[in-house]
Every structure is written in structure tokens, then in C-alpha cells.
């Protein structure tokens, strides 16, 4: 799908690239836009999102049987997150879901939509469900609060509310901080569906309500600061939910059987995830950011260094400065300062760690109660 948002015609718009291609990275002032987005006085165009709908009376029970999440009881307007896993428990699709009473709306990364719709159609059998990839027909506007101005846009769709970082029913936290002080609480997040041919009308409604537009760079910085993993960034072909703290919002540990459940249960109850997600506070003296994929090193016992992971996302936060998410080996010492090595010769960043997934996460059978906690 080749997409270019009509909001790219707005004054100052600079196009984003890669996964965010088709929308504005910023509109001329990234720092101001980020602050406005955080404060709830701006919205961000996320219309690169893929949108897949599932209609029919069996839709929610069917999605429950296929996925890691219990969504059969979703009421109209209620939001959740679900994963579709491989037999080995690796993440294949990560979908935001909201139901409107007639159909379930699945919001995914652009690269996921076509494959997700095709796979769901292959699993229909005799059930009363209808699957459609409607990505071309819908735009998405994100904000840190519900935007009532968009409800007046003709044909406006439902609003997805991010459950992160609340521990969903049946979920479990691998973070070493209590839920009530999780940094994700500083970033409530809503994604509003609007018809693609009414995006300019939606932006005008925001203007009239005193709200501006922010670019995708602003949304990314707030996401990283909230420790929120993103499909295609923090995930690779080996990623399992435990490594990213996705048992918190996207996995129901006591629901019925689904593909990948055996791995999810085994790692959670008896083992440890082999890798873990961390946030890195980067040395800002270089005035640059490491590229996604940049290697992360830890000092070795022999006086050298060993690679322990890679940067998965990086941004310049309007308050914290340069920050990044990285996936590192579980054995990485959480107390030491790491080194990120960029692409240019001599490009290095000292990086202190904020633990997102605890090094001892998992193996909950017979372990004493501690900071890692679940939701019944």
C-alpha cells in the first residue's frame, strides 16, 4: 500500500520515512510539537496504520480462540490488545482492538495489515465472520486524550484507548516498579479512526477546537519514554511477549488454548525470557542519535567488551534528552553503564539503563511474591 496523508500538504510538513512513511515526521518544530502532544493540546497523524475489520456474530469468540487475549466479552467502545503467535510463541502480529457492537477494528502497523487479513481469512472455516483490509479507507489520529472535536466528523469510527501500562485481567507485569509509578501512566493514549477522505476536515475540527498537529517524531518520543514496545521496532523474528513486558496488556494467562500458548506458559512458569527490554538514557554530548539496530556493548571481564543487544528505537525527548529502547541479553548487568556504538567512525554513546523487564522475570512457579505482579 502506497499512502500519502493529505495533511502532508500542511505548511512546514516534513515527511516521515520507513515504518511511518506517508505522514509528517514534524511540522517544523519537533520539540514544541512534542510538548503540545504530551500536554494534550495537539494530535498526531498516524494514518500509516493498517486497519483490518472483523464483522459477524462470531467475531469476538473467534478472535479469542486465535489470540493471546480474552476479548469475547468486549463491549462496544472497549479496547484491548492481542497477539497472534507462532507455534514457538514468537510474535507474528500485535493488534490494537476496539469493538463497535457490529465489528471489531484491528489497528496494526502498515506492514502487518495485508498479511493479517489474509491469515484471518484462511482461518474462517464455517464461522460467521467477515474479514476486510480497509486500510485505504481510514485515517488514524493519535492524542494523549480523547478528542471530542472528532466526533463531529461525518462517519467517524471508534476510538482505541491504549491499555498500557495497566495490568489487564489475566495479565502479569515483569517490570520492577509498581503499576502506580510506571512511567507509562504519564502517557495516556487514544487513536481515533476517521474516514481517510475526511482527514483534512478532521484537522480543521481540531484547529477550531484550539488543537494543533504534531508529527510522528513526537509520538515516538513519548512512546519510548513510556516504555511502550512497538511491532517491527522492539520485535524481530525471535521476539516472545515476555521479553517486552507484553504479558502486562496483551496476554491472558488463564484463557483457553491458542497457538503459542505452551511457550508462553512454559517461559512464564518455569523459565526466563532470554532477552529483556531496557530504556537507555543516552549521553547527549554528541548531539546525535544512534541508528536503529546500533549494537549495545557491556564491558567484559577480560578488559574488553561484548555485544549484549541492539537499539530498537531512539528519540530526542523534550525533557529527558536523548533516549532509546534496546533489547539486550537477560544476563546483561543492570547496574553498569552500557555503550552504544553508532554507524559513523568514533560514534559512541554512554548509556545508563532503566529496567523495563527485570533480569529475573519469569519462573513464577513457587517463587516468593515480589515486585513482579499479576492481575487475576
Secondary structure per residue as TSV (DSSP state, phi and psi in degrees):
chain	resnum	aa	ss	phi	psi
A	1	X	-	360.0	123.6
A	2	X	-	-100.2	122.6
A	3	X	-	-133.0	138.7
A	4	X	-	-138.1	115.5
A	5	X	-	-66.6	141.1
A	6	X	G	-63.5	-18.6
A	7	X	G	-73.9	-9.3
A	8	X	G	-68.5	-13.7
A	9	X	G	-83.6	-3.7
A	10	X	S	-68.2	148.2
A	11	X	T	-55.9	134.0
A	12	X	T	84.1	-4.1
A	13	X	-	-65.0	130.3
A	14	X	E	-117.5	123.2
A	15	X	E	-67.0	140.4
A	16	X	-	-81.2	169.7
A	17	X	-	-132.6	178.9
A	18	X	G	54.6	-128.3
A	19	X	G	-62.9	-24.9
A	20	X	G	-98.8	11.5
A	21	X	T	-57.7	139.3
A	22	X	T	108.4	-12.6
A	23	X	S	-125.0	178.0
A	24	X	E	-84.3	132.2
A	25	X	E	-70.9	-38.1
A	26	X	E	-162.5	170.9
A	27	X	S	-116.4	28.1
A	28	X	S	112.9	-16.5
A	29	X	-	-145.8	76.8
A	30	X	H	-57.3	-40.9
A	31	X	H	-66.2	-46.0
A	32	X	H	-64.0	-40.7
A	33	X	H	-62.3	-40.3
A	34	X	H	-64.7	-43.6
A	35	X	H	-62.5	-43.2
A	36	X	H	-63.5	-39.9
A	37	X	H	-64.1	-43.7
A	38	X	H	-62.5	-36.5
A	39	X	H	-83.1	-5.7
A	40	X	T	85.9	15.3
A	41	X	S	-108.1	19.0
A	42	X	E	-152.0	161.0
A	43	X	E	-126.3	158.5
A	44	X	E	-122.5	137.7
A	45	X	E	-78.8	115.0
A	46	X	-	-116.7	32.4
A	47	X	T	-74.2	3.1
A	48	X	T	-73.0	-12.4
A	49	X	-	-55.5	143.3
A	50	X	E	-84.5	144.7
A	51	X	E	-130.3	121.9
A	52	X	E	-122.0	132.2
A	53	X	E	-109.4	147.8
A	54	X	E	-128.8	112.8
A	55	X	E	-106.5	169.9
A	56	X	S	108.9	153.5
A	57	X	T	-67.2	-19.1
A	58	X	T	-95.5	5.6
A	59	X	H	-60.0	-44.7
A	60	X	H	-77.1	-40.3
A	61	X	H	-66.4	-35.9
A	62	X	H	-64.4	-47.4
A	63	X	H	-64.2	-32.3
A	64	X	H	-64.2	-43.2
A	65	X	H	-67.4	-27.4
A	66	X	H	-87.4	-25.5
A	67	X	S	-113.3	177.5
A	68	X	S	-80.4	-7.4
A	69	X	S	-114.9	153.1
A	70	X	-	-94.4	102.4
A	71	X	-	-119.3	6.5
A	72	X	T	-64.7	-21.2
A	73	X	T	-100.8	10.9
A	74	X	-	-58.8	132.5
A	75	X	-	-99.1	159.3
A	76	X	T	-52.7	128.9
A	77	X	T	92.3	-10.3
A	78	X	-	-83.9	142.7
A	79	X	E	-114.4	156.9
A	80	X	E	-158.4	179.7
A	81	X	E	-131.5	138.6
A	82	X	E	-136.1	155.0
A	83	X	E	-118.9	143.7
A	84	X	E	-110.9	123.9
A	85	X	E	-113.9	161.3
A	86	X	-	-81.2	172.8
A	87	X	T	-56.6	-34.1
A	88	X	T	-80.2	3.0
A	89	X	S	82.7	10.8
A	90	X	B	-84.6	147.0
A	91	X	E	-74.4	120.7
A	92	X	E	-103.6	-38.1
A	93	X	E	-141.6	141.6
A	94	X	E	-125.3	111.5
A	95	X	E	-119.2	134.8
A	96	X	E	-83.5	132.4
A	97	X	E	-128.3	134.8
A	98	X	E	-139.7	138.9
A	99	X	E	-109.2	143.5
A	100	X	-	-111.1	9.9
A	101	X	S	98.2	-21.1
A	102	X	S	-121.3	-30.0
A	103	X	E	-148.7	153.6
A	104	X	E	-95.7	134.5
A	105	X	E	-106.0	124.1
A	106	X	E	-110.5	116.2
A	107	X	E	-100.8	125.0
A	108	X	E	-136.9	173.8
A	109	X	-	-66.0	152.8
A	110	X	H	-54.9	-39.3
A	111	X	H	-70.6	-14.3
A	112	X	H	-90.3	-26.7
A	113	X	H	-59.7	-50.7
A	114	X	H	-62.7	-46.1
A	115	X	H	-66.3	-39.4
A	116	X	H	-62.3	-47.1
A	117	X	H	-61.7	-42.2
A	118	X	H	-64.3	-42.4
A	119	X	H	-67.0	-43.5
A	120	X	H	-61.1	-41.6
A	121	X	H	-62.5	-32.9
A	122	X	H	-71.4	-15.8
A	123	X	T	-105.1	10.3
A	124	X	-	-70.4	-42.4
A	125	X	T	52.9	-126.6
A	126	X	T	-102.1	14.1
A	127	X	S	-77.3	156.3
A	128	X	S	-88.9	76.0
A	129	X	-	-139.1	149.7
A	130	X	E	-132.0	124.0
A	131	X	E	-109.0	137.3
A	132	X	E	-145.2	137.4
A	133	X	E	-89.5	108.1
A	134	X	-	-112.5	26.6
A	135	X	G	-57.1	-36.9
A	136	X	G	-68.8	-19.9
A	137	X	G	-94.7	-10.1
A	138	X	E	-130.5	140.3
A	139	X	E	-106.0	164.2
A	140	X	E	-133.5	129.4
A	141	X	E	-118.6	125.4
A	142	X	E	-104.5	153.5
A	143	X	E	-162.2	165.3
A	144	X	S	-89.2	8.8
A	145	X	S	-152.1	163.3
A	146	X	-	-70.5	129.3
A	147	X	-	-97.3	95.1
A	148	X	G	-63.8	-26.3
A	149	X	G	-60.4	-28.1
A	150	X	G	-78.3	-15.0
A	151	X	G	-67.0	-19.1
A	152	X	G	-85.0	-7.9
A	153	X	S	-73.6	123.9
A	154	X	T	-55.8	132.4
A	155	X	T	78.5	10.3
A	156	X	-	-57.1	140.0
A	157	X	-	-92.4	-168.2
A	158	X	-	-73.6	174.0
A	159	X	E	-118.4	126.6
A	160	X	E	-92.6	128.8
A	161	X	E	-107.5	122.3
A	162	X	-	-65.1	124.1
A	163	X	-	-73.0	-16.9
A	164	X	T	-61.6	136.5
A	165	X	T	-102.9	17.9
A	166	X	S	-62.3	140.8
A	167	X	-	-79.4	114.5
A	168	X	-	-72.4	159.3
A	169	X	T	-52.5	130.6
A	170	X	T	81.6	-0.4
A	171	X	-	-91.5	-179.2
A	172	X	E	-156.3	137.7
A	173	X	E	-97.4	133.9
A	174	X	-	-104.6	4.7
A	175	X	-	-81.1	146.6
A	176	X	S	-86.2	14.9
A	177	X	S	-120.4	145.9
A	178	X	-	-62.4	153.2
A	179	X	G	-55.6	-36.7
A	180	X	G	-72.0	-10.6
A	181	X	G	-120.2	12.3
A	182	X	-	-62.7	134.7
A	183	X	G	-63.8	-18.8
A	184	X	G	-63.5	-19.9
A	185	X	G	-66.0	-21.3
A	186	X	G	-78.1	-4.5
A	187	X	-	-130.4	72.0
A	188	X	-	-60.9	148.1
A	189	X	-	-143.8	132.4
A	190	X	E	-131.2	137.3
A	191	X	E	-121.3	118.3
A	192	X	E	-100.6	128.1
A	193	X	E	-88.4	127.1
A	194	X	E	-133.9	148.2
A	195	X	E	-56.6	137.0
A	196	X	G	-58.9	-34.1
A	197	X	G	-81.2	4.2
A	198	X	G	-121.4	18.4
A	199	X	H	-62.2	-41.6
A	200	X	H	-66.3	-37.6
A	201	X	H	-64.2	-38.6
A	202	X	H	-65.5	-42.1
A	203	X	H	-63.5	-37.0
A	204	X	H	-65.5	-37.2
A	205	X	H	-64.9	-37.4
A	206	X	H	-66.3	-44.0
A	207	X	H	-54.4	-47.0
A	208	X	H	-64.2	-23.9
A	209	X	T	-94.2	8.5
A	210	X	T	80.5	18.6
A	211	X	-	-107.1	140.8
A	212	X	E	-100.4	-173.1
A	213	X	E	-112.9	141.0
A	214	X	E	-117.6	156.2
A	215	X	-	-88.6	172.6
A	216	X	H	-65.0	-24.6
A	217	X	H	-59.7	-37.5
A	218	X	H	-66.1	-43.9
A	219	X	H	-63.0	-38.9
A	220	X	H	-65.2	-41.8
A	221	X	H	-62.4	-43.0
A	222	X	H	-67.3	-37.2
A	223	X	H	-62.1	-46.5
A	224	X	H	-62.4	-44.5
A	225	X	H	-62.9	-26.5
A	226	X	T	-86.3	1.1
A	227	X	T	64.8	26.4
A	228	X	-	-89.6	113.9
A	229	X	-	-70.7	153.5
A	230	X	-	-130.5	135.2
A	231	X	T	-61.3	133.7
A	232	X	T	87.5	-10.5
A	233	X	T	-111.5	-68.8
A	234	X	T	-78.1	-13.3
A	235	X	-	-100.2	152.9
A	236	X	-	-140.1	-168.4
A	237	X	T	-73.3	-1.6
A	238	X	T	-112.7	-3.3
A	239	X	-	-65.8	134.3
A	240	X	B	-117.5	155.8
A	241	X	G	-57.8	-35.1
A	242	X	G	-59.2	-34.8
A	243	X	G	-66.7	-22.0
A	244	X	G	-114.7	8.7
A	245	X	T	63.5	28.2
A	246	X	T	-82.0	-6.2
A	247	X	T	-65.1	-19.2
A	248	X	T	-62.0	-45.5
A	249	X	T	-123.3	-18.7
A	250	X	S	-117.6	-0.8
A	251	X	-	-130.2	130.3
A	252	X	-	-104.3	111.4
A	253	X	T	-74.4	-12.9
A	254	X	T	-119.2	15.8
A	255	X	S	-80.0	178.0
A	256	X	-	-69.9	-179.7
A	257	X	-	-64.4	142.8
A	258	X	-	-153.8	162.9
A	259	X	T	-62.8	127.3
A	260	X	T	94.8	-7.1
A	261	X	H	-60.6	-37.4
A	262	X	H	-60.1	-43.8
A	263	X	H	-65.6	-43.9
A	264	X	H	-56.7	-47.9
A	265	X	H	-68.6	-41.2
A	266	X	H	-65.0	-46.3
A	267	X	H	-65.5	-42.1
A	268	X	H	-66.3	-43.6
A	269	X	H	-87.3	-36.4
A	270	X	H	-121.1	-16.4
A	271	X	-	-127.0	-162.7
A	272	X	-	-133.8	143.6
A	273	X	-	-63.1	139.6
A	274	X	S	-70.4	-20.5
A	275	X	E	-131.3	169.7
A	276	X	E	-148.5	149.2
A	277	X	E	-86.2	135.8
A	278	X	E	-131.7	155.7
A	279	X	E	-101.6	139.5
A	280	X	E	-112.3	128.2
A	281	X	E	-91.7	111.6
A	282	X	E	-92.0	144.8
A	283	X	-	-61.1	123.1
A	284	X	G	-94.5	8.6
A	285	X	G	-69.1	-20.7
A	286	X	G	-79.3	-17.2
A	287	X	-	60.3	26.1
A	288	X	S	-135.7	176.1
A	289	X	-	-124.4	144.9
A	290	X	-	-70.2	147.4
A	291	X	-	-71.4	152.0
A	292	X	T	-58.7	133.8
A	293	X	T	96.7	-7.3
A	294	X	-	-60.0	136.8
A	295	X	E	-72.4	148.8
A	296	X	E	-114.7	131.4
A	297	X	E	-120.4	152.1
A	298	X	E	-125.5	143.9
A	299	X	E	-60.7	137.3
A	300	X	-	-97.1	163.1
A	301	X	T	-64.1	-26.2
A	302	X	T	-85.0	9.0
A	303	X	S	91.9	-9.3
A	304	X	S	-91.1	-145.1
A	305	X	E	-147.0	157.4
A	306	X	E	-132.8	143.4
A	307	X	E	-76.7	131.7
A	308	X	E	-118.7	-6.1
A	309	X	E	175.8	-159.8
A	310	X	E	-149.5	152.5
A	311	X	E	-74.0	133.7
A	312	X	E	-109.3	-26.1
A	313	X	E	-153.3	149.0
A	314	X	E	-148.5	147.7
A	315	X	E	-159.4	161.5
A	316	X	E	-100.3	109.3
A	317	X	E	-84.6	143.1
A	318	X	T	-67.7	-19.2
A	319	X	T	-113.5	-42.7
A	320	X	T	-88.1	-12.0
A	321	X	E	82.3	-150.4
A	322	X	E	-73.5	126.4
A	323	X	E	-134.7	161.8
A	324	X	E	-152.8	159.1
A	325	X	E	-106.5	146.5
A	326	X	E	-144.7	148.2
A	327	X	E	-104.7	120.9
A	328	X	E	-125.2	164.8
A	329	X	E	-62.2	145.6
A	330	X	T	-57.8	-33.0
A	331	X	T	-76.3	-5.0
A	332	X	S	-59.3	129.2
A	333	X	-	-65.5	116.9
A	334	X	T	-71.7	-10.3
A	335	X	T	-91.7	-13.5
A	336	X	S	-96.1	156.1
A	337	X	-	-80.5	129.5
A	338	X	E	-93.8	171.1
A	339	X	E	-126.5	126.9
A	340	X	E	-101.1	129.1
A	341	X	E	-108.5	119.3
A	342	X	-	-81.5	-172.5
A	343	X	S	-78.2	-32.8
A	344	X	S	-80.2	151.8
A	345	X	T	-61.6	129.0
A	346	X	T	80.5	2.5
A	347	X	-	-82.1	106.9
A	348	X	E	-135.0	150.1
A	349	X	E	-135.6	121.1
A	350	X	E	-69.5	139.9
A	351	X	E	-139.9	115.4
A	352	X	E	-87.1	149.3
A	353	X	E	-98.5	140.7
A	354	X	E	-114.0	121.5
A	355	X	E	-76.7	123.4
A	356	X	S	-99.2	-48.2
A	357	X	S	-111.0	122.0
A	358	X	-	-64.3	143.9
A	359	X	T	-57.9	-27.8
A	360	X	T	-100.0	19.0
A	361	X	-	-59.3	147.4
A	362	X	S	95.1	-169.8
A	363	X	-	48.6	53.4
A	364	X	-	-83.7	-14.7
A	365	X	T	-65.7	123.6
A	366	X	T	68.9	7.1
A	367	X	-	-83.9	148.8
A	368	X	-	-63.9	151.9
A	369	X	-	-64.7	139.4
A	370	X	-	-150.4	-146.9
A	371	X	S	-74.4	-29.1
A	372	X	-	-71.6	131.2
A	373	X	E	-144.0	156.9
A	374	X	E	-121.6	176.7
A	375	X	-	-123.5	129.7
A	376	X	-	-64.0	360.0
